[in-house]
């Protein structure tokens, strides 16, 4: 028999250092932005998820090809929605990608 205690870690307070810490911070930021966008996006685009920001370009991913097609055709409307958020107001280009990977 082992007399070790079951030590659990509260991961909500976990803040790694270095590159992993940067990735955690980015993931947290994207989660917050996606939460804000979910209230602004029309129902037809609810499956879009912001996954990258680089050089004034926002990259969205979805698992639905039809949503990706519609979003490509309505990029100006999506840009207008992004301009409503201070963090995304400098975005000038949108890229839509389809992730067909099943989990």
Residue pairs with C-beta under 8 A, 6 or more apart in sequence:
15 21
15 24
16 24
29 87
30 50
30 51
33 50
33 85
33 87
33 88
34 49
34 50
36 85
37 48
37 50
37 81
37 82
37 85
38 46
40 81
40 84
40 85
41 48
41 81
44 67
44 70
45 67
45 70
45 71
45 78
47 62
47 63
47 64
47 67
48 60
48 61
48 62
48 67
48 71
48 96
49 60
49 61
49 62
50 58
50 59
50 60
51 59
51 60
51 61
51 97
52 58
52 59
53 59
53 88
53 91
56 90
56 91
56 92
56 93
57 91
57 92
57 93
57 94
57 95
58 82
58 88
58 91
58 93
58 94
58 95
59 94
59 95
59 96
59 97
60 71
60 78
60 94
60 95
60 96
60 97
61 96
61 97
61 98
61 99
62 68
62 71
62 96
62 97
62 98
62 99
63 98
63 99
63 100
64 98
65 98
65 100
68 96
68 97
68 98
71 78
71 94
71 96
72 96
75 94
78 94
79 91
79 92
79 94
82 88
82 89
82 91
82 94
83 89
83 91
